[in-house]
Amino acid sequence: MPQAILETHLALPMDDTVFIVQTTLSKDLNDAEVGFWAQSIIDSNLAACVQINESRSVYRWDEEITSESEWSIQLKTTKSKVKKLIQKIKLEHPYDVPEILFWAVESTNEYSNWVKGE
């Protein structure tokens, strides 16, 4: 659904839209290091929530298929903060080409208001 139609349909202004930004971090980082990375995102006020899960990625890099354990990271933010959040991730990320995916999501008004308040 195009953004303008979605905003009209839900009666939400653009900046109220919740976005999920997804990335990964190397499993070489321990819990404390990943926690510190997540805390820096929260401290920067660019995301309301950072969810961290263990995952396995299978991908091709330098013409070789690789399977690695990683930390899967999902961050909840607003449309007005998503670009700055992506810039911070790119600046601080240890990978040459980090996974950075983002998309708008529907949520309850209460959750949207909480994300906006952060």
TIRO-2110 file (N, C-alpha, C; in Angstrom, 1 decimal):
// TIRO-2110
0.8, -1.2, 0.0, N, 1, A
0.0, 0.0, 0.0, CA, 1, A
0.9, 1.2, 0.0, C, 1, A
0.7, 2.2, -0.9, N, 2, A
1.5, 3.4, -0.9, CA, 2, A
1.4, 4.2, 0.4, C, 2, A
2.5, 4.9, 0.7, N, 3, A
2.5, 5.6, 2.0, CA, 3, A
1.4, 6.5, 2.2, C, 3, A
1.1, 7.3, 1.2, N, 4, A
0.0, 8.3, 1.3, CA, 4, A
-1.3, 7.7, 1.6, C, 4, A
-1.6, 6.6, 0.9, N, 5, A
-2.9, 5.8, 1.2, CA, 5, A
-2.9, 5.2, 2.6, C, 5, A
-1.7, 4.7, 3.0, N, 6, A
-1.6, 4.1, 4.3, CA, 6, A
-1.9, 5.2, 5.4, C, 6, A
-1.3, 6.4, 5.2, N, 7, A
-1.4, 7.4, 6.2, CA, 7, A
-2.9, 7.9, 6.2, C, 7, A
-3.5, 8.0, 5.1, N, 8, A
-4.9, 8.4, 5.1, CA, 8, A
-5.8, 7.3, 5.7, C, 8, A
-5.5, 6.1, 5.3, N, 9, A
-6.3, 4.9, 5.9, CA, 9, A
-6.2, 4.8, 7.4, C, 9, A
-5.0, 5.1, 7.9, N, 10, A
-4.8, 4.9, 9.4, CA, 10, A
-5.0, 6.3, 10.1, C, 10, A
-5.1, 7.4, 9.3, N, 11, A
-5.2, 8.7, 9.9, CA, 11, A
-4.0, 9.0, 10.8, C, 11, A
-2.8, 8.6, 10.3, N, 12, A
-1.6, 8.9, 11.0, CA, 12, A
-0.7, 9.8, 10.2, C, 12, A
-0.1, 10.9, 10.8, N, 13, A
0.9, 11.6, 10.0, CA, 13, A
2.1, 10.8, 9.8, C, 13, A
2.9, 11.2, 8.8, N, 14, A
4.1, 10.5, 8.5, CA, 14, A
5.1, 10.2, 9.6, C, 14, A
5.3, 11.2, 10.5, N, 15, A
6.3, 11.0, 11.5, CA, 15, A
5.8, 10.0, 12.6, C, 15, A
4.6, 9.7, 12.6, N, 16, A
4.1, 8.7, 13.6, CA, 16, A
4.3, 7.3, 13.1, C, 16, A
4.7, 7.1, 11.9, N, 17, A
4.9, 5.7, 11.4, CA, 17, A
6.1, 5.1, 12.1, C, 17, A
5.9, 3.9, 12.6, N, 18, A
6.9, 3.1, 13.2, CA, 18, A
7.7, 2.3, 12.2, C, 18, A
9.0, 2.4, 12.3, N, 19, A
9.9, 1.6, 11.4, CA, 19, A
10.7, 0.6, 12.1, C, 19, A
10.9, -0.5, 11.5, N, 20, A
11.9, -1.5, 12.0, CA, 20, A
13.1, -1.4, 11.1, C, 20, A
14.3, -1.3, 11.8, N, 21, A
15.6, -1.4, 11.1, CA, 21, A
16.2, -2.7, 11.6, C, 21, A
16.7, -3.4, 10.6, N, 22, A
17.3, -4.7, 11.0, CA, 22, A
18.8, -4.7, 10.5, C, 22, A
19.6, -5.3, 11.3, N, 23, A
21.0, -5.5, 11.0, CA, 23, A
21.5, -6.8, 11.7, C, 23, A
22.8, -7.1, 11.5, N, 24, A
23.4, -8.2, 12.2, CA, 24, A
24.8, -7.8, 12.7, C, 24, A
25.2, -8.4, 13.8, N, 25, A
26.6, -8.2, 14.3, CA, 25, A
27.2, -9.6, 14.4, C, 25, A
28.5, -9.6, 14.3, N, 26, A
29.3, -10.9, 14.4, CA, 26, A
29.1, -11.5, 15.8, C, 26, A
29.0, -12.8, 15.8, N, 27, A
29.0, -13.6, 17.0, CA, 27, A
30.3, -13.6, 17.7, C, 27, A
31.3, -13.1, 17.1, N, 28, A
32.6, -12.9, 17.7, CA, 28, A
32.5, -11.9, 18.9, C, 28, A
31.5, -11.0, 18.8, N, 29, A
31.2, -10.1, 19.9, CA, 29, A
30.5, -10.8, 21.0, C, 29, A
30.9, -10.6, 22.2, N, 30, A
30.2, -11.2, 23.4, CA, 30, A
29.0, -10.5, 23.8, C, 30, A
28.2, -11.0, 24.7, N, 31, A
27.0, -10.4, 25.2, CA, 31, A
27.2, -9.0, 25.6, C, 31, A
28.2, -8.7, 26.4, N, 32, A
28.5, -7.4, 26.9, CA, 32, A
28.8, -6.4, 25.8, C, 32, A
29.6, -6.8, 24.8, N, 33, A
29.9, -5.9, 23.7, CA, 33, A
28.6, -5.6, 22.8, C, 33, A
27.8, -6.6, 22.6, N, 34, A
26.5, -6.3, 21.9, CA, 34, A
25.6, -5.5, 22.7, C, 34, A
25.6, -5.7, 24.0, N, 35, A
24.8, -4.9, 24.9, CA, 35, A
25.2, -3.4, 24.9, C, 35, A
26.6, -3.2, 24.9, N, 36, A
27.1, -1.9, 24.8, CA, 36, A
26.7, -1.2, 23.5, C, 36, A
26.8, -1.9, 22.4, N, 37, A
26.4, -1.4, 21.1, CA, 37, A
24.9, -1.0, 21.1, C, 37, A
24.1, -1.9, 21.7, N, 38, A
22.6, -1.6, 21.7, CA, 38, A
22.4, -0.4, 22.6, C, 38, A
23.1, -0.3, 23.8, N, 39, A
22.9, 0.8, 24.7, CA, 39, A
23.3, 2.1, 24.0, C, 39, A
24.3, 2.1, 23.2, N, 40, A
24.7, 3.4, 22.5, CA, 40, A
23.6, 3.9, 21.6, C, 40, A
22.9, 2.9, 21.0, N, 41, A
21.8, 3.3, 20.1, CA, 41, A
20.7, 3.9, 20.9, C, 41, A
20.3, 3.3, 22.0, N, 42, A
19.3, 3.8, 22.9, CA, 42, A
19.7, 5.2, 23.5, C, 42, A
21.0, 5.3, 23.9, N, 43, A
21.5, 6.5, 24.5, CA, 43, A
21.4, 7.7, 23.4, C, 43, A
21.6, 7.3, 22.2, N, 44, A
21.6, 8.3, 21.1, CA, 44, A
20.1, 8.8, 20.8, C, 44, A
19.1, 8.2, 21.4, N, 45, A
17.7, 8.5, 21.2, CA, 45, A
17.3, 8.3, 19.8, C, 45, A
17.9, 7.4, 19.1, N, 46, A
17.5, 7.1, 17.7, CA, 46, A
16.6, 5.9, 17.6, C, 46, A
16.5, 5.1, 18.6, N, 47, A
15.5, 4.0, 18.6, CA, 47, A
14.9, 3.8, 20.0, C, 47, A
13.7, 3.3, 20.0, N, 48, A
13.0, 3.1, 21.3, CA, 48, A
13.4, 1.8, 21.9, C, 48, A
13.7, 0.8, 21.0, N, 49, A
13.9, -0.5, 21.5, CA, 49, A
14.9, -1.2, 20.6, C, 49, A
15.8, -2.1, 21.1, N, 50, A
16.7, -2.9, 20.4, CA, 50, A
16.5, -4.3, 20.8, C, 50, A
16.1, -5.2, 19.9, N, 51, A
15.9, -6.6, 20.2, CA, 51, A
17.1, -7.3, 19.6, C, 51, A
17.7, -8.3, 20.4, N, 52, A
18.9, -9.0, 20.1, CA, 52, A
18.6, -10.5, 20.2, C, 52, A
18.9, -11.2, 19.1, N, 53, A
18.7, -12.6, 19.0, CA, 53, A
19.9, -13.3, 18.4, C, 53, A
20.1, -14.5, 18.7, N, 54, A
21.2, -15.3, 18.1, CA, 54, A
20.6, -15.9, 16.8, C, 54, A
21.4, -15.9, 15.7, N, 55, A
20.9, -16.4, 14.4, CA, 55, A
22.1, -17.0, 13.7, C, 55, A
21.8, -17.7, 12.6, N, 56, A
22.8, -18.2, 11.7, CA, 56, A
22.5, -17.7, 10.3, C, 56, A
23.5, -17.1, 9.6, N, 57, A
23.4, -16.6, 8.3, CA, 57, A
24.2, -17.5, 7.3, C, 57, A
23.7, -17.7, 6.2, N, 58, A
24.4, -18.4, 5.1, CA, 58, A
24.4, -17.5, 3.9, C, 58, A
25.6, -17.2, 3.4, N, 59, A
25.7, -16.2, 2.4, CA, 59, A
26.9, -16.4, 1.5, C, 59, A
27.0, -15.7, 0.4, N, 60, A
28.2, -15.7, -0.5, CA, 60, A
28.9, -14.5, -0.2, C, 60, A
30.3, -14.6, 0.0, N, 61, A
31.1, -13.4, 0.2, CA, 61, A
32.5, -13.8, -0.4, C, 61, A
33.0, -12.9, -1.3, N, 62, A
34.2, -13.1, -2.0, CA, 62, A
34.2, -14.5, -2.7, C, 62, A
33.1, -14.8, -3.3, N, 63, A
32.9, -16.0, -4.2, CA, 63, A
33.0, -17.3, -3.4, C, 63, A
32.8, -17.2, -2.1, N, 64, A
32.7, -18.4, -1.2, CA, 64, A
31.4, -18.4, -0.4, C, 64, A
30.8, -19.6, -0.3, N, 65, A
29.6, -19.7, 0.6, CA, 65, A
30.1, -19.8, 2.0, C, 65, A
29.5, -19.0, 2.9, N, 66, A
29.9, -18.9, 4.3, CA, 66, A
28.6, -19.2, 5.1, C, 66, A
28.9, -19.8, 6.3, N, 67, A
27.8, -20.0, 7.3, CA, 67, A
28.4, -19.5, 8.6, C, 67, A
27.7, -18.5, 9.2, N, 68, A
28.2, -17.9, 10.4, CA, 68, A
27.1, -17.7, 11.4, C, 68, A
27.5, -17.9, 12.7, N, 69, A
26.6, -17.5, 13.7, CA, 69, A
26.7, -16.0, 13.9, C, 69, A
25.6, -15.3, 14.1, N, 70, A
25.6, -13.8, 14.2, CA, 70, A
24.5, -13.4, 15.3, C, 70, A
24.6, -12.2, 15.6, N, 71, A
23.5, -11.6, 16.4, CA, 71, A
22.6, -10.9, 15.4, C, 71, A
21.3, -11.2, 15.5, N, 72, A
20.3, -10.6, 14.7, CA, 72, A
19.7, -9.4, 15.5, C, 72, A
19.7, -8.2, 14.9, N, 73, A
19.3, -7.0, 15.7, CA, 73, A
18.1, -6.4, 15.0, C, 73, A
17.1, -6.1, 15.7, N, 74, A
16.0, -5.3, 15.2, CA, 74, A
15.8, -4.1, 16.1, C, 74, A
15.7, -2.9, 15.5, N, 75, A
15.5, -1.7, 16.2, CA, 75, A
14.2, -1.0, 15.8, C, 75, A
13.5, -0.5, 16.8, N, 76, A
12.2, 0.2, 16.5, CA, 76, A
12.4, 1.7, 16.6, C, 76, A
12.0, 2.4, 15.6, N, 77, A
12.2, 3.8, 15.5, CA, 77, A
11.1, 4.5, 14.8, C, 77, A
11.2, 5.8, 14.5, N, 78, A
10.2, 6.5, 13.8, CA, 78, A
10.7, 6.9, 12.4, C, 78, A
9.9, 7.3, 11.5, N, 79, A
10.3, 7.8, 10.2, CA, 79, A
11.3, 8.9, 10.3, C, 79, A
11.0, 9.8, 11.2, N, 80, A
11.9, 11.0, 11.4, CA, 80, A
13.3, 10.7, 11.8, C, 80, A
13.5, 9.5, 12.4, N, 81, A
14.8, 9.1, 13.0, CA, 81, A
15.5, 8.1, 12.2, C, 81, A
14.8, 7.5, 11.2, N, 82, A
15.3, 6.3, 10.5, CA, 82, A
16.6, 6.6, 9.8, C, 82, A
16.7, 7.7, 9.1, N, 83, A
18.0, 8.0, 8.3, CA, 83, A
19.2, 8.2, 9.3, C, 83, A
19.0, 8.9, 10.4, N, 84, A
20.1, 9.2, 11.3, CA, 84, A
20.5, 7.8, 12.0, C, 84, A
19.5, 7.0, 12.2, N, 85, A
19.8, 5.7, 12.8, CA, 85, A
20.7, 4.8, 11.8, C, 85, A
20.3, 4.8, 10.6, N, 86, A
21.0, 4.1, 9.6, CA, 86, A
22.5, 4.7, 9.4, C, 86, A
22.6, 6.0, 9.5, N, 87, A
23.9, 6.6, 9.4, CA, 87, A
24.8, 6.2, 10.6, C, 87, A
24.2, 6.1, 11.8, N, 88, A
24.9, 5.7, 13.0, CA, 88, A
25.4, 4.2, 12.9, C, 88, A
24.5, 3.4, 12.4, N, 89, A
24.8, 2.0, 12.2, CA, 89, A
26.0, 1.8, 11.2, C, 89, A
25.9, 2.5, 10.1, N, 90, A
27.0, 2.4, 9.1, CA, 90, A
28.3, 2.9, 9.6, C, 90, A
28.3, 4.0, 10.4, N, 91, A
29.5, 4.6, 11.0, CA, 91, A
30.1, 3.6, 12.0, C, 91, A
29.3, 2.9, 12.8, N, 92, A
29.9, 2.1, 13.9, CA, 92, A
29.9, 0.6, 13.6, C, 92, A
29.4, 0.2, 12.5, N, 93, A
29.3, -1.2, 12.2, CA, 93, A
30.7, -1.8, 11.8, C, 93, A
31.0, -3.0, 12.4, N, 94, A
32.3, -3.6, 12.1, CA, 94, A
32.4, -4.3, 10.7, C, 94, A
31.3, -4.5, 10.0, N, 95, A
31.3, -5.2, 8.7, CA, 95, A
31.6, -4.2, 7.6, C, 95, A
32.2, -4.7, 6.5, N, 96, A
32.5, -3.8, 5.3, CA, 96, A
31.1, -3.5, 4.7, C, 96, A
30.2, -4.4, 4.6, N, 97, A
28.9, -4.2, 4.0, CA, 97, A
27.9, -4.8, 5.0, C, 97, A
27.5, -4.0, 5.9, N, 98, A
26.5, -4.5, 6.9, CA, 98, A
25.1, -4.7, 6.3, C, 98, A
24.4, -5.6, 6.8, N, 99, A
23.0, -5.8, 6.5, CA, 99, A
22.3, -4.6, 7.2, C, 99, A
21.6, -3.8, 6.4, N, 100, A
20.7, -2.8, 6.9, CA, 100, A
19.5, -2.8, 6.1, C, 100, A
18.4, -3.3, 6.7, N, 101, A
17.1, -3.4, 6.1, CA, 101, A
16.1, -2.5, 6.9, C, 101, A
15.2, -1.9, 6.3, N, 102, A
14.2, -1.1, 7.1, CA, 102, A
12.9, -1.1, 6.3, C, 102, A
11.8, -1.0, 7.1, N, 103, A
10.5, -1.0, 6.6, CA, 103, A
9.5, -0.4, 7.6, C, 103, A
8.5, 0.2, 7.1, N, 104, A
7.4, 0.8, 7.9, CA, 104, A
6.5, -0.4, 8.3, C, 104, A
6.0, -0.3, 9.5, N, 105, A
5.1, -1.3, 10.1, CA, 105, A
3.8, -0.6, 10.6, C, 105, A
2.8, -1.4, 10.7, N, 106, A
1.6, -1.0, 11.4, CA, 106, A
1.7, -1.4, 12.9, C, 106, A
1.2, -0.6, 13.8, N, 107, A
1.2, -0.9, 15.2, CA, 107, A
0.0, -0.3, 15.9, C, 107, A
-0.2, -0.7, 17.1, N, 108, A
-1.2, 0.0, 17.9, CA, 108, A
-0.9, 1.4, 18.1, C, 108, A
-1.9, 2.3, 18.4, N, 109, A
-1.6, 3.7, 18.7, CA, 109, A
-0.7, 3.8, 19.9, C, 109, A
-1.0, 2.9, 20.9, N, 110, A
-0.2, 3.0, 22.1, CA, 110, A
1.3, 2.7, 21.9, C, 110, A
1.6, 1.7, 21.1, N, 111, A
3.0, 1.3, 20.8, CA, 111, A
3.6, 2.4, 20.0, C, 111, A
2.9, 2.9, 19.0, N, 112, A
3.4, 4.0, 18.1, CA, 112, A
3.7, 5.2, 19.0, C, 112, A
2.8, 5.6, 19.9, N, 113, A
3.1, 6.7, 20.8, CA, 113, A
4.3, 6.5, 21.7, C, 113, A
4.5, 5.3, 22.1, N, 114, A
5.7, 5.0, 23.0, CA, 114, A
6.9, 5.1, 22.2, C, 114, A
7.0, 4.6, 20.9, N, 115, A
8.1, 4.7, 20.1, CA, 115, A
8.4, 6.2, 19.8, C, 115, A
7.4, 7.0, 19.5, N, 116, A
7.6, 8.4, 19.3, CA, 116, A
8.1, 9.1, 20.5, C, 116, A
7.7, 8.7, 21.6, N, 117, A
8.1, 9.4, 22.9, CA, 117, A
9.6, 9.2, 23.2, C, 117, A
10.2, 8.1, 22.6, N, 118, A
11.6, 7.9, 22.9, CA, 118, A
12.4, 8.8, 22.0, C, 118, A
END
